[in-house]
Amino acid sequence: MACGLAGRDHGRPKRYHYRPRHRLDTRRAGLLGSAVSRQPAGKARESLVAVPKRRHSNARTGSRRAHDRKKPKQLFFCPKCSTALPSHVVCPKCGYYMGRVVVEVEE
């Protein structure tokens, strides 16, 4: 506990505030049977849900999504028959993989 700052946020703005979660509707709770225990309205246990304090700006959203685009397939060429195919796949034309013939291909 140096300087009495243990457990404090050190002046940083908080991202989320917490609000109570809504109680289950009593009609739905009745349909679920014994899975949900029905408690009196005042005795209901409330849990907290994190809610963002502020909206993300368009720039922040765009920077987060900058790497979400579709990327082209990584292709390489078979050294034996020079067919383009994905990496770590047996060549469907000649059956060649990792320097040897793995699958016998009928011609």
N, CA and C atoms as a LAMMPS dump frame, in Angstrom:
ITEM: TIMESTEP
0
ITEM: NUMBER OF ATOMS
321
ITEM: BOX BOUNDS ff ff ff
-5.0000000000000000e+02 5.0000000000000000e+02
-5.0000000000000000e+02 5.0000000000000000e+02
-5.0000000000000000e+02 5.0000000000000000e+02
ITEM: ATOMS id mol type element x y z
1 1 1 N 0.827 -1.182 0
2 1 2 C 0 0 0
3 1 3 C 0.874 1.249 0
4 2 1 N 1.636 1.404 -1.041
5 2 2 C 2.511 2.563 -1.155
6 2 3 C 1.675 3.785 -1.487
7 3 1 N 1.862 4.849 -0.768
8 3 2 C 1.204 6.136 -0.98
9 3 3 C -0.311 6.074 -0.817
10 4 1 N -0.848 5.001 -0.296
11 4 2 C -2.289 4.904 -0.077
12 4 3 C -3.101 4.81 -1.353
13 5 1 N -2.519 4.314 -2.466
14 5 2 C -3.228 4.241 -3.742
15 5 3 C -3.714 2.836 -4.073
16 6 1 N -3.635 1.911 -3.136
17 6 2 C -4.031 0.538 -3.435
18 6 3 C -5.521 0.487 -3.746
19 7 1 N -5.869 -0.13 -4.863
20 7 2 C -7.259 -0.303 -5.231
21 7 3 C -7.889 0.896 -5.914
22 8 1 N -7.14 1.931 -6.204
23 8 2 C -7.699 3.101 -6.875
24 8 3 C -7.415 3.031 -8.361
25 9 1 N -8.11 3.849 -9.129
26 9 2 C -7.945 3.819 -10.584
27 9 3 C -6.887 4.791 -11.082
28 10 1 N -6.197 5.52 -10.202
29 10 2 C -5.102 6.422 -10.546
30 10 3 C -5.529 7.498 -11.534
31 11 1 N -6.763 7.973 -11.446
32 11 2 C -7.216 9.071 -12.278
33 11 3 C -7.621 8.686 -13.682
34 12 1 N -7.597 7.409 -14.03
35 12 2 C -8.01 7 -15.372
36 12 3 C -9.53 7.046 -15.474
37 13 1 N -10.061 7.428 -16.648
38 13 2 C -11.523 7.408 -16.791
39 13 3 C -12.026 5.975 -16.848
40 14 1 N -13.173 5.748 -16.283
41 14 2 C -13.738 4.401 -16.282
42 14 3 C -14.458 4.167 -17.6
43 15 1 N -14.3 2.97 -18.162
44 15 2 C -14.949 2.649 -19.424
45 15 3 C -16.392 2.233 -19.242
46 16 1 N -16.682 1.5 -18.188
47 16 2 C -18.004 0.935 -18.011
48 16 3 C -18.592 1.389 -16.693
49 17 1 N -19.886 1.447 -16.626
50 17 2 C -20.548 1.552 -15.341
51 17 3 C -21.454 0.333 -15.232
52 18 1 N -21.858 0.003 -14.065
53 18 2 C -22.598 -1.229 -13.852
54 18 3 C -24.024 -0.894 -13.442
55 19 1 N -24.959 -1.571 -14.067
56 19 2 C -26.358 -1.385 -13.715
57 19 3 C -26.945 -2.741 -13.378
58 20 1 N -27.983 -2.777 -12.568
59 20 2 C -28.575 -4.074 -12.232
60 20 3 C -29.238 -4.704 -13.438
61 21 1 N -29.144 -6.011 -13.55
62 21 2 C -29.796 -6.77 -14.615
63 21 3 C -31.279 -6.862 -14.296
64 22 1 N -32.113 -6.905 -15.318
65 22 2 C -33.556 -7 -15.098
66 22 3 C -33.915 -8.356 -14.507
67 23 1 N -34.888 -8.347 -13.625
68 23 2 C -35.36 -9.616 -13.064
69 23 3 C -36.136 -10.376 -14.118
70 24 1 N -36.2 -11.684 -13.972
71 24 2 C -36.97 -12.487 -14.913
72 24 3 C -38.451 -12.169 -14.772
73 25 1 N -39.125 -12.178 -15.882
74 25 2 C -40.562 -11.975 -15.873
75 25 3 C -41.206 -13.139 -15.134
76 26 1 N -42.145 -12.861 -14.226
77 26 2 C -42.723 -13.939 -13.413
78 26 3 C -43.523 -14.914 -14.263
79 27 1 N -44.101 -14.443 -15.373
80 27 2 C -44.849 -15.36 -16.238
81 27 3 C -43.905 -16.372 -16.882
82 28 1 N -42.73 -15.889 -17.341
83 28 2 C -41.755 -16.805 -17.932
84 28 3 C -41.191 -17.742 -16.887
85 29 1 N -40.983 -17.237 -15.67
86 29 2 C -40.431 -18.063 -14.61
87 29 3 C -41.396 -19.19 -14.272
88 30 1 N -42.713 -18.912 -14.365
89 30 2 C -43.697 -19.954 -14.095
90 30 3 C -43.658 -21.047 -15.141
91 31 1 N -43.351 -20.688 -16.402
92 31 2 C -43.297 -21.687 -17.471
93 31 3 C -42.075 -22.589 -17.348
94 32 1 N -40.991 -22.07 -16.761
95 32 2 C -39.763 -22.844 -16.67
96 32 3 C -39.829 -23.916 -15.591
97 33 1 N -40.777 -23.833 -14.7
98 33 2 C -40.924 -24.858 -13.665
99 33 3 C -39.9 -24.694 -12.574
100 34 1 N -39.305 -25.806 -12.15
101 34 2 C -38.407 -25.775 -11.002
102 34 3 C -37.005 -25.29 -11.371
103 35 1 N -36.746 -25.018 -12.661
104 35 2 C -35.414 -24.572 -13.057
105 35 3 C -35.106 -23.207 -12.459
106 36 1 N -36.122 -22.372 -12.297
107 36 2 C -35.928 -21.036 -11.733
108 36 3 C -36.761 -20.958 -10.466
109 37 1 N -36.11 -20.644 -9.358
110 37 2 C -36.864 -20.539 -8.115
111 37 3 C -37.553 -19.188 -8.084
112 38 1 N -38.825 -19.186 -7.753
113 38 2 C -39.578 -17.938 -7.701
114 38 3 C -39.421 -17.338 -6.319
115 39 1 N -38.95 -16.102 -6.273
116 39 2 C -38.741 -15.412 -5.018
117 39 3 C -39.657 -14.206 -4.977
118 40 1 N -39.984 -13.715 -3.782
119 40 2 C -40.768 -12.487 -3.709
120 40 3 C -40.032 -11.332 -4.386
121 41 1 N -40.784 -10.339 -4.837
122 41 2 C -40.21 -9.246 -5.627
123 41 3 C -39.105 -8.519 -4.869
124 42 1 N -39.226 -8.327 -3.597
125 42 2 C -38.216 -7.609 -2.838
126 42 3 C -36.974 -8.433 -2.585
127 43 1 N -37.064 -9.754 -2.653
128 43 2 C -35.963 -10.64 -2.314
129 43 3 C -35.179 -11.1 -3.545
130 44 1 N -35.519 -10.597 -4.719
131 44 2 C -34.867 -11.065 -5.94
132 44 3 C -33.386 -10.704 -5.916
133 45 1 N -32.553 -11.653 -6.302
134 45 2 C -31.118 -11.417 -6.338
135 45 3 C -30.786 -10.669 -7.621
136 46 1 N -30.122 -9.545 -7.511
137 46 2 C -29.779 -8.76 -8.688
138 46 3 C -28.299 -8.93 -8.997
139 47 1 N -27.976 -9.184 -10.248
140 47 2 C -26.582 -9.241 -10.666
141 47 3 C -26.296 -7.993 -11.492
142 48 1 N -25.033 -7.66 -11.615
143 48 2 C -24.654 -6.443 -12.313
144 48 3 C -24.189 -6.761 -13.721
145 49 1 N -24.485 -5.853 -14.645
146 49 2 C -24.113 -5.997 -16.046
147 49 3 C -23.253 -4.8 -16.429
148 50 1 N -22.141 -5.041 -17.12
149 50 2 C -21.274 -3.946 -17.57
150 50 3 C -21.915 -3.265 -18.769
151 51 1 N -22.04 -1.956 -18.698
152 51 2 C -22.63 -1.169 -19.78
153 51 3 C -21.618 -0.11 -20.174
154 52 1 N -21.272 0.033 -21.475
155 52 2 C -20.292 1.034 -21.878
156 52 3 C -20.769 2.441 -21.527
157 53 1 N -19.854 3.261 -21.037
158 53 2 C -20.231 4.623 -20.651
159 53 3 C -20.439 5.508 -21.874
160 54 1 N -19.589 5.364 -22.859
161 54 2 C -19.683 6.22 -24.027
162 54 3 C -19.685 5.367 -25.299
163 55 1 N -20.193 5.974 -26.354
164 55 2 C -20.247 5.302 -27.639
165 55 3 C -18.868 5.322 -28.288
166 56 1 N -18.49 4.241 -28.983
167 56 2 C -17.225 4.244 -29.717
168 56 3 C -17.36 5.128 -30.94
169 57 1 N -16.334 5.905 -31.213
170 57 2 C -16.366 6.764 -32.391
171 57 3 C -16.205 5.92 -33.651
172 58 1 N -16.557 6.526 -34.793
173 58 2 C -16.43 5.813 -36.07
174 58 3 C -14.976 5.483 -36.362
175 59 1 N -14.061 6.358 -35.979
176 59 2 C -12.636 6.114 -36.236
177 59 3 C -12.15 4.919 -35.417
178 60 1 N -12.563 4.841 -34.166
179 60 2 C -12.134 3.728 -33.315
180 60 3 C -12.717 2.407 -33.829
181 61 1 N -13.966 2.441 -34.247
182 61 2 C -14.594 1.234 -34.788
183 61 3 C -13.885 0.809 -36.074
184 62 1 N -13.566 1.789 -36.936
185 62 2 C -12.886 1.488 -38.191
186 62 3 C -11.494 0.931 -37.962
187 63 1 N -10.763 1.476 -36.967
188 63 2 C -9.412 0.954 -36.72
189 63 3 C -9.474 -0.456 -36.168
190 64 1 N -10.498 -0.761 -35.386
191 64 2 C -10.62 -2.119 -34.863
192 64 3 C -10.921 -3.101 -35.999
193 65 1 N -11.709 -2.651 -36.983
194 65 2 C -12.103 -3.546 -38.08
195 65 3 C -11.109 -3.542 -39.232
196 66 1 N -9.974 -2.882 -39.082
197 66 2 C -9.025 -2.744 -40.187
198 66 3 C -8.489 -4.091 -40.654
199 67 1 N -8.422 -5.082 -39.783
200 67 2 C -7.859 -6.377 -40.141
201 67 3 C -8.922 -7.432 -40.377
202 68 1 N -10.199 -7.048 -40.433
203 68 2 C -11.279 -8.025 -40.569
204 68 3 C -11.614 -8.363 -42.016
205 69 1 N -10.921 -7.772 -42.96
206 69 2 C -11.273 -8 -44.362
207 69 3 C -10.93 -9.426 -44.787
208 70 1 N -11.504 -9.839 -45.917
209 70 2 C -11.186 -11.157 -46.472
210 70 3 C -9.799 -11.124 -47.075
211 71 1 N -9.036 -12.172 -46.821
212 71 2 C -7.686 -12.244 -47.357
213 71 3 C -7.64 -13.304 -48.449
214 72 1 N -6.816 -13.104 -49.472
215 72 2 C -6.745 -14.115 -50.533
216 72 3 C -6.134 -15.414 -50.023
217 73 1 N -6.53 -16.522 -50.638
218 73 2 C -6.004 -17.833 -50.25
219 73 3 C -4.501 -17.878 -50.493
220 74 1 N -3.8 -18.529 -49.585
221 74 2 C -2.356 -18.692 -49.711
222 74 3 C -2.112 -19.902 -50.615
223 75 1 N -1.682 -19.665 -51.842
224 75 2 C -1.465 -20.747 -52.799
225 75 3 C 0.019 -20.94 -53.049
226 76 1 N 0.393 -22.184 -53.332
227 76 2 C 1.746 -22.457 -53.786
228 76 3 C 1.639 -23.432 -54.948
229 77 1 N 2.739 -23.628 -55.654
230 77 2 C 2.72 -24.461 -56.856
231 77 3 C 3.383 -25.789 -56.572
232 78 1 N 2.769 -26.861 -57.039
233 78 2 C 3.305 -28.208 -56.872
234 78 3 C 4.649 -28.295 -57.597
235 79 1 N 5.705 -28.764 -56.931
236 79 2 C 7.021 -28.82 -57.593
237 79 3 C 7.088 -29.852 -58.716
238 80 1 N 6.176 -30.816 -58.717
239 80 2 C 6.219 -31.864 -59.733
240 80 3 C 5.431 -31.5 -60.99
241 81 1 N 4.179 -31.018 -60.8
242 81 2 C 3.34 -30.725 -61.973
243 81 3 C 2.963 -29.248 -62.076
244 82 1 N 3.439 -28.41 -61.177
245 82 2 C 3.218 -26.955 -61.139
246 82 3 C 1.741 -26.558 -61.164
247 83 1 N 0.925 -27.287 -60.412
248 83 2 C -0.479 -26.925 -60.234
249 83 3 C -0.596 -26.04 -58.995
250 84 1 N -1.382 -24.955 -59.08
251 84 2 C -1.592 -24.086 -57.919
252 84 3 C -2.57 -24.759 -56.967
253 85 1 N -2.174 -24.855 -55.677
254 85 2 C -3.038 -25.455 -54.671
255 85 3 C -2.71 -24.877 -53.309
256 86 1 N -3.639 -24.982 -52.333
257 86 2 C -3.367 -24.453 -50.989
258 86 3 C -2.216 -25.188 -50.331
259 87 1 N -1.566 -24.522 -49.375
260 87 2 C -0.438 -25.16 -48.701
261 87 3 C -0.919 -26.306 -47.815
262 88 1 N -0.044 -27.273 -47.577
263 88 2 C -0.306 -28.463 -46.75
264 88 3 C -1.436 -29.315 -47.295
265 89 1 N -1.538 -29.426 -48.623
266 89 2 C -2.566 -30.238 -49.265
267 89 3 C -1.887 -31.121 -50.3
268 90 1 N -2.318 -32.367 -50.374
269 90 2 C -1.789 -33.284 -51.386
270 90 3 C -2.265 -32.816 -52.755
271 91 1 N -1.375 -32.832 -53.725
272 91 2 C -1.724 -32.396 -55.074
273 91 3 C -2.747 -33.368 -55.664
274 92 1 N -3.897 -32.878 -56.124
275 92 2 C -4.913 -33.779 -56.661
276 92 3 C -4.551 -34.372 -58.018
277 93 1 N -3.607 -33.746 -58.759
278 93 2 C -3.254 -34.253 -60.091
279 93 3 C -2.217 -35.367 -60.034
280 94 1 N -1.18 -35.168 -59.174
281 94 2 C -0.104 -36.155 -59.178
282 94 3 C 0.053 -36.882 -57.841
283 95 1 N -0.644 -36.464 -56.777
284 95 2 C -0.552 -37.134 -55.487
285 95 3 C 0.73 -36.841 -54.73
286 96 1 N 1.426 -35.787 -55.078
287 96 2 C 2.717 -35.432 -54.511
288 96 3 C 2.525 -34.56 -53.282
289 97 1 N 3.288 -34.838 -52.208
290 97 2 C 3.218 -34.032 -50.99
291 97 3 C 4.502 -34.194 -50.201
292 98 1 N 5.098 -33.087 -49.787
293 98 2 C 6.295 -33.084 -48.957
294 98 3 C 7.455 -33.91 -49.56
295 99 1 N 7.658 -33.787 -50.868
296 99 2 C 8.797 -34.417 -51.488
297 99 3 C 8.616 -35.874 -51.876
298 100 1 N 7.423 -36.432 -51.752
299 100 2 C 7.214 -37.831 -52.155
300 100 3 C 5.769 -38.014 -52.621
301 101 1 N 5.529 -39.124 -53.281
302 101 2 C 4.192 -39.447 -53.754
303 101 3 C 3.442 -40.112 -52.601
304 102 1 N 2.351 -39.507 -52.173
305 102 2 C 1.578 -40.014 -51.039
306 102 3 C 0.381 -40.792 -51.507
307 103 1 N -0.279 -40.316 -52.57
308 103 2 C -1.508 -40.94 -53.06
309 103 3 C -1.256 -41.369 -54.505
310 104 1 N -1.642 -42.585 -54.808
311 104 2 C -1.557 -43.067 -56.197
312 104 3 C -2.769 -42.515 -56.962
313 105 1 N -2.502 -41.763 -58.033
314 105 2 C -3.56 -41.144 -58.818
315 105 3 C -3.73 -41.918 -60.112
316 106 1 N -4.991 -42.267 -60.425
317 106 2 C -5.273 -42.964 -61.684
318 106 3 C -5.365 -41.931 -62.8
319 107 1 N -4.796 -42.248 -63.913
320 107 2 C -4.802 -41.298 -65.031
321 107 3 C -5.77 -41.694 -66.094
